[in-house]
Amino acid sequence: MQDCPNGFDTPMLGLAGTDWLARLEEIAEEHGHFQPLGGDHWASFVEDKPILLVTFETIAGIAERGDTGQPLGFELVRELGWSHLCLLSQGDSWFRDPAVYGYFDRLGDDGFFDDFETVIFYGAGPCGYAAAAFSVAAPGARVVALNPQATLDPRLTGWDRRYPGARRLDFNDRYGFAPDMIEAACQAFVIHTRDAPLDAMHAALFRRANVQLLPVPDFGRPLEAALLEMQLLFRILAQASVGRLTVQSFARLIRTRRDFLPYLRHLRSHLLESDRVWLTALLCA
């Protein structure tokens, strides 16, 4: 285990709003940098090389996890000594903001990503879209995206009506169509819920030579929450960081669901609704 940088053992749970951001800024400025990006986005960077994890997260999503109140990457800073760049948004914005585009432009122009041996982009849902879209700023990076949207341009994905508020966003501007942006990645893994038709349809749009689609069953929890509860998410990112994440290794990890009660309860409910009494009895046994 790496020595833990000062501040990383202090939970941020219980802080809210400007107090939470101020604490994050204090930690980031001590070990890297912190930068507001317009009025609804922020960038927090902690440097510890040689692996950089770039996460896209929402402030509400961090609070809902209810663990330390810290961005996801802080755990890997503590345990593995990784560097961490966290892009934060106030709500689901898909990071469609010129201030965010400009920030990644500057990182690319300054050769920021060249300082790291490995760069991994990660996000879930709208943040998974952003992880894929902005990975183009670091050619050769690896991407892990959970249930990402490919775009919400109604001309391409008018069948996805889950996010009416996103219709005002422009997905045809720069860093727009995520499946095109992900082509610069060394490897990309799109983990999606196979039983959710809309998520599976978005995943299909990502099919590229460098992209591995990894379907999973419905775990009875949001996908990111389930992988965290099963203690799999960080193992997936660690395997991706060294090029060892494959269909086979992922399948071995996902077998953990057999001992995951929310999944078993969800499976039982599905079997009961399907009137499959014998299979329900076997499951309960």
Secondary structure per residue as TSV (DSSP state, phi and psi in degrees):
chain	resnum	aa	ss	phi	psi
A	1	M	-	360.0	140.3
A	2	Q	-	-76.1	155.3
A	3	D	-	-62.7	135.4
A	4	C	-	-82.3	123.4
A	5	P	-	-60.1	151.7
A	6	N	T	-56.8	137.8
A	7	G	T	97.1	-20.0
A	8	F	T	-80.8	-13.5
A	9	D	T	-90.9	-3.4
A	10	T	S	-89.9	113.1
A	11	P	-	-61.5	144.7
A	12	M	-	-106.6	2.8
A	13	L	T	-64.8	136.6
A	14	G	T	102.3	-22.9
A	15	L	-	-81.8	151.5
A	16	A	-	-144.0	156.3
A	17	G	H	56.4	-129.7
A	18	T	H	-66.1	-30.0
A	19	D	H	-65.8	-41.4
A	20	W	H	-65.5	-45.5
A	21	L	H	-63.9	-37.7
A	22	A	H	-64.5	-39.1
A	23	R	H	-67.8	-41.0
A	24	L	H	-63.2	-41.8
A	25	E	H	-61.5	-40.9
A	26	E	H	-60.0	-45.7
A	27	I	H	-66.2	-46.7
A	28	A	H	-64.9	-41.8
A	29	E	H	-66.0	-27.5
A	30	E	H	-72.5	-28.9
A	31	H	H	-121.7	0.1
A	32	G	E	-175.7	-109.1
A	33	H	E	-155.6	161.9
A	34	F	E	-136.8	133.3
A	35	Q	E	-145.3	123.6
A	36	P	E	-69.4	142.6
A	37	L	E	-123.7	90.5
A	38	G	T	73.2	-155.2
A	39	G	T	-94.4	-13.8
A	40	D	T	-126.8	7.9
A	41	H	E	-137.8	152.7
A	42	W	E	-144.0	154.4
A	43	A	E	-123.5	129.0
A	44	S	E	-122.8	124.0
A	45	F	E	-124.2	129.8
A	46	V	E	-122.2	124.1
A	47	E	-	-103.0	127.6
A	48	D	-	-153.4	1.8
A	49	K	-	39.4	164.4
A	50	P	S	-94.9	-1.3
A	51	I	E	-104.1	130.6
A	52	L	E	-110.8	123.6
A	53	L	E	-101.5	123.4
A	54	V	E	-107.2	113.8
A	55	T	E	-112.7	148.1
A	56	F	E	-115.3	123.6
A	57	E	E	-142.8	158.5
A	58	T	E	-105.2	149.7
A	59	I	H	-61.2	-40.8
A	60	A	H	-64.7	-38.6
A	61	G	H	-63.6	-37.6
A	62	I	H	-66.1	-42.9
A	63	A	H	-65.1	-37.0
A	64	E	H	-68.9	-24.0
A	65	R	H	-64.4	-31.3
A	66	G	-	66.4	25.7
A	67	D	S	-101.9	-88.2
A	68	T	S	-103.5	-10.6
A	69	G	S	75.4	14.4
A	70	Q	S	-108.1	157.8
A	71	P	-	-56.8	153.9
A	72	L	T	-56.1	-41.2
A	73	G	H	-65.9	-17.6
A	74	F	H	-61.6	-32.4
A	75	E	H	-62.1	-39.6
A	76	L	H	-78.0	-26.6
A	77	V	H	-62.2	-44.6
A	78	R	H	-67.2	-47.6
A	79	E	H	-84.4	-37.0
A	80	L	H	-118.9	-5.2
A	81	G	-	72.6	24.9
A	82	W	-	-75.0	157.9
A	83	S	E	-85.7	157.3
A	84	H	E	-143.8	125.5
A	85	L	E	-114.4	116.7
A	86	C	E	-110.2	123.7
A	87	L	E	-100.5	121.4
A	88	L	E	-110.4	145.7
A	89	S	E	-130.9	153.0
A	90	Q	S	-90.4	92.8
A	91	G	S	87.1	177.2
A	92	D	S	-78.4	105.0
A	93	S	-	-115.1	-8.7
A	94	W	T	56.9	13.0
A	95	F	T	58.2	31.6
A	96	R	-	-86.4	79.1
A	97	D	-	-145.1	127.0
A	98	P	H	-55.1	-28.7
A	99	A	H	-66.4	-34.8
A	100	V	H	-72.2	-41.2
A	101	Y	H	-57.3	-46.7
A	102	G	H	-62.9	-36.4
A	103	Y	H	-63.0	-45.6
A	104	F	H	-70.0	-31.5
A	105	D	H	-59.6	-45.4
A	106	R	H	-66.8	-40.4
A	107	L	H	-59.6	-42.9
A	108	G	H	-65.7	-44.1
A	109	D	H	-63.7	-33.7
A	110	D	T	-84.9	-2.2
A	111	G	T	68.5	26.6
A	112	F	G	-56.0	-47.0
A	113	F	G	-72.2	-18.9
A	114	D	G	-69.5	-15.7
A	115	D	G	-78.7	-3.1
A	116	F	-	-118.8	142.5
A	117	E	S	-68.3	-37.9
A	118	T	E	-138.8	137.6
A	119	V	E	-125.3	129.6
A	120	I	E	-123.1	128.1
A	121	F	E	-102.3	134.1
A	122	Y	E	-138.6	143.2
A	123	G	E	-172.2	166.1
A	124	A	E	-129.8	138.2
A	125	G	T	63.2	-129.7
A	126	P	H	-56.1	-33.7
A	127	C	H	-74.4	-27.8
A	128	G	H	-67.6	-38.3
A	129	Y	H	-56.0	-48.4
A	130	A	H	-63.7	-40.5
A	131	A	H	-58.7	-42.6
A	132	A	H	-69.2	-45.3
A	133	A	H	-65.8	-42.9
A	134	F	H	-87.4	-5.7
A	135	S	G	-62.9	-19.6
A	136	V	G	-62.8	-20.4
A	137	A	G	-71.7	-15.4
A	138	A	S	-128.7	75.9
A	139	P	T	-53.5	137.0
A	140	G	T	90.6	-0.4
A	141	A	-	-71.6	168.5
A	142	R	E	-109.1	148.1
A	143	V	E	-128.8	133.9
A	144	V	E	-125.0	114.6
A	145	A	E	-126.2	131.2
A	146	L	E	-103.0	122.3
A	147	N	S	43.4	51.2
A	148	P	-	-77.1	150.6
A	149	Q	-	-84.3	144.7
A	150	A	S	-79.4	-39.3
A	151	T	-	-172.1	162.0
A	152	L	-	-118.9	21.5
A	153	D	-	-61.3	117.8
A	154	P	H	-62.1	-19.5
A	155	R	H	-71.8	-24.1
A	156	L	H	-106.7	-36.5
A	157	T	H	-128.8	45.3
A	158	G	T	-63.2	-15.8
A	159	W	T	-75.1	-12.2
A	160	D	-	-99.6	102.8
A	161	R	-	-108.0	22.9
A	162	R	S	-76.4	-20.8
A	163	Y	-	-125.5	70.0
A	164	P	G	-59.8	-31.3
A	165	G	G	-67.2	-19.9
A	166	A	G	-83.0	-4.2
A	167	R	G	-65.8	-21.8
A	168	R	G	-80.4	-11.0
A	169	L	S	-80.7	148.4
A	170	D	-	-97.9	112.3
A	171	F	S	-100.5	11.2
A	172	N	S	-109.7	2.0
A	173	D	S	-79.6	-165.6
A	174	R	T	-63.9	152.5
A	175	Y	T	53.5	44.5
A	176	G	-	-91.9	-71.0
A	177	F	-	-84.9	105.7
A	178	A	H	-56.4	-41.8
A	179	P	H	-60.7	-30.0
A	180	D	H	-73.8	-39.7
A	181	M	H	-66.5	-31.2
A	182	I	G	-75.4	-10.0
A	183	E	G	-64.3	-20.5
A	184	A	G	-81.1	-7.8
A	185	A	S	-75.1	149.8
A	186	C	S	-67.1	-48.5
A	187	Q	E	-144.3	145.9
A	188	A	E	-138.9	139.9
A	189	F	E	-124.7	117.1
A	190	V	E	-105.8	104.6
A	191	I	E	-94.6	121.1
A	192	H	E	-137.4	154.2
A	193	T	E	-78.7	112.4
A	194	R	T	-69.8	-23.9
A	195	D	T	-86.6	-1.2
A	196	A	-	-105.8	102.5
A	197	P	H	-55.2	-41.6
A	198	L	H	-67.9	-40.9
A	199	D	H	-64.3	-39.6
A	200	A	H	-66.8	-35.5
A	201	M	H	-68.2	-41.3
A	202	H	H	-62.2	-44.6
A	203	A	H	-58.3	-39.2
A	204	A	H	-61.7	-28.6
A	205	L	H	-70.3	-17.0
A	206	F	T	-86.6	-0.2
A	207	R	-	-60.8	113.9
A	208	R	-	-143.6	168.3
A	209	A	T	-63.3	-31.1
A	210	N	T	-97.5	8.0
A	211	V	E	-112.7	130.5
A	212	Q	E	-108.2	119.3
A	213	L	E	-85.2	128.4
A	214	L	E	-123.7	91.8
A	215	P	E	-75.7	143.3
A	216	V	E	-132.6	155.9
A	217	P	-	-72.2	168.8
A	218	D	-	-72.2	120.9
A	219	F	-	-88.4	0.4
A	220	G	S	79.2	9.7
A	221	R	S	-144.3	157.5
A	222	P	-	-53.3	145.4
A	223	L	H	-57.5	-48.1
A	224	E	H	-62.5	-43.8
A	225	A	H	-61.0	-40.6
A	226	A	H	-64.9	-44.8
A	227	L	H	-64.9	-33.2
A	228	L	H	-69.8	-44.2
A	229	E	H	-63.5	-35.1
A	230	M	T	-83.5	1.6
A	231	Q	T	58.3	41.5
A	232	L	-	-108.0	-26.8
A	233	L	H	-59.9	-47.4
A	234	F	H	-68.1	-31.4
A	235	R	H	-67.9	-37.5
A	236	I	H	-63.8	-45.5
A	237	L	H	-65.3	-38.6
A	238	A	H	-65.1	-42.1
A	239	Q	H	-65.1	-40.3
A	240	A	H	-62.6	-34.9
A	241	S	H	-65.9	-25.5
A	242	V	T	-112.6	14.7
A	243	G	T	72.0	23.5
A	244	R	-	-107.0	4.6
A	245	L	-	-83.3	117.7
A	246	T	-	-133.0	173.3
A	247	V	H	-57.7	-41.7
A	248	Q	H	-69.8	-45.9
A	249	S	H	-66.1	-35.9
A	250	F	H	-65.9	-41.9
A	251	A	H	-60.7	-38.6
A	252	R	H	-64.9	-40.6
A	253	L	H	-64.9	-43.5
A	254	I	H	-68.9	-16.4
A	255	R	G	-61.2	-16.6
A	256	T	G	-56.4	-23.4
A	257	R	G	-59.4	-21.8
A	258	R	G	-65.5	-16.4
A	259	D	G	-114.5	14.0
A	260	F	-	-99.9	107.8
A	261	L	H	-58.5	-42.1
A	262	P	H	-57.9	-38.0
A	263	Y	H	-67.3	-44.1
A	264	L	H	-63.8	-39.9
A	265	R	H	-65.6	-41.0
A	266	H	H	-64.6	-40.1
A	267	L	H	-66.1	-39.9
A	268	R	H	-61.5	-44.4
A	269	S	H	-61.4	-40.9
A	270	H	H	-63.9	-42.1
A	271	L	H	-66.5	-38.9
A	272	L	H	-65.5	-42.2
A	273	E	H	-63.6	-29.5
A	274	S	T	-87.5	1.8
A	275	D	T	58.5	39.2
A	276	R	-	-101.3	77.7
A	277	V	H	-64.2	-43.7
A	278	W	H	-63.1	-45.2
A	279	L	H	-66.0	-35.3
A	280	T	H	-63.0	-41.9
A	281	A	H	-64.0	-41.4
A	282	L	H	-62.9	-42.5
A	283	L	H	-62.6	-46.6
A	284	C	H	-65.3	-32.5
A	285	A	-	-66.5	360.0
